[in-house]
Amino acid sequence: MENPDRPNADETFAQALAALKDKHGVTEPNIAKRIGVHVSTVNNWANGKATPRRPLMDALVTQFPDFKERLLASVGRKAPGPVSPDIEAELIKDFRELTAEQQRTTRIQVKALRESNQP
């Protein structure tokens, strides 16, 4: 049963790509041309043999922004959340109040979190 809070949560990348192709009326050669890869690369994604690495995923979501959440979720990543100017200012203020050692530790932790959200 599909979770209404996380539609398509159990979807594979191949399934998300098929939905993208259907919605946008594009073919694998169209997608390949738009993101600058060989059609066999997109074919491998469509057949579940591979998933795109970060630069190609970025190219896909740039070309098909309405599918960003779905594509990222389908490869085990979550889309980065929005950061309002108020939250960003609060984070910077809090960070500046940390000791140098705490800042180094926090940067390491944030980098590890960011990298854990990459394919």
C-alpha positions in Angstrom: 0.0 0.0 0.0 1.4 3.4 -1.0 2.2 5.9 1.8 0.3 9.1 1.0 3.1 11.1 2.7 5.7 9.5 0.5 4.2 8.8 -2.9 6.4 6.6 -5.1 8.7 5.8 -2.1 9.2 2.2 -3.2 9.7 3.1 -6.8 12.9 2.0 -8.6 14.8 4.5 -10.8 13.7 2.6 -13.9 10.1 3.0 -12.9 10.6 6.8 -12.2 12.3 7.1 -15.5 9.4 5.4 -17.3 6.9 7.7 -15.6 9.1 10.7 -16.7 9.2 9.5 -20.3 5.4 9.0 -20.3 4.6 12.3 -18.7 7.0 14.4 -20.9 6.5 12.3 -24.0 10.3 11.8 -24.4 12.2 8.8 -25.6 15.5 7.5 -24.3 17.4 9.1 -27.2 15.7 12.4 -26.4 16.8 12.2 -22.8 20.3 11.2 -23.8 20.7 14.1 -26.1 19.3 16.6 -23.5 21.8 15.5 -20.8 24.7 14.7 -23.1 25.1 11.0 -22.7 25.0 8.0 -25.1 21.5 6.5 -25.5 22.9 3.2 -24.1 23.5 4.9 -20.8 19.8 5.9 -20.5 18.8 2.5 -21.8 20.8 0.9 -18.9 18.9 3.1 -16.5 15.5 2.3 -18.1 16.3 -1.4 -17.8 17.3 -1.2 -14.2 21.0 -2.1 -15.0 22.4 1.1 -13.5 21.4 4.4 -11.9 23.0 7.8 -12.7 25.8 9.2 -10.7 25.5 12.7 -9.2 26.5 14.9 -12.2 24.1 13.0 -14.5 21.3 13.1 -11.9 21.9 16.8 -11.6 21.5 17.1 -15.4 18.3 15.1 -15.3 16.7 17.2 -12.6 17.7 20.3 -14.4 16.0 19.1 -17.6 13.0 17.7 -15.7 12.6 19.8 -12.5 9.1 18.6 -11.9 10.5 15.1 -11.4 13.3 16.1 -9.0 11.8 14.6 -5.8 10.8 11.4 -7.6 14.1 10.8 -9.3 16.1 11.5 -6.2 13.9 9.3 -4.0 14.2 6.5 -6.5 17.9 6.2 -6.1 17.8 6.3 -2.3 18.4 10.0 -2.0 16.1 12.6 -0.6 15.9 16.0 -2.2 17.6 18.8 -0.3 15.1 20.8 1.8 14.5 24.4 1.2 16.4 26.8 3.5 14.6 30.1 4.1 16.8 33.2 4.6 15.7 33.3 8.3 16.8 29.7 8.9 20.1 30.3 7.0 20.8 33.4 9.1 20.1 31.5 12.3 22.4 28.6 11.3 25.2 31.1 10.5 24.7 32.9 13.8 24.7 29.6 15.8 27.8 28.4 13.9 29.7 31.7 14.6 29.1 31.2 18.3 30.8 27.8 18.3 34.5 27.3 19.3 37.0 26.7 16.5 37.0 23.0 17.4 33.2 22.8 17.5 33.1 24.5 14.0 35.6 21.9 12.6 33.6 19.0 14.1 30.3 20.5 12.8 31.7 20.9 9.3 32.9 17.3 9.3 29.4 16.1 10.5 27.6 18.2 7.9 29.9 17.0 5.1 29.2 13.4 6.2 25.4 14.0 6.2 25.6 15.6 2.8 27.7 12.7 1.4 25.3 10.1 2.9 22.6 11.6 0.7 24.5 11.0 -2.5 24.2 7.9 -4.7 
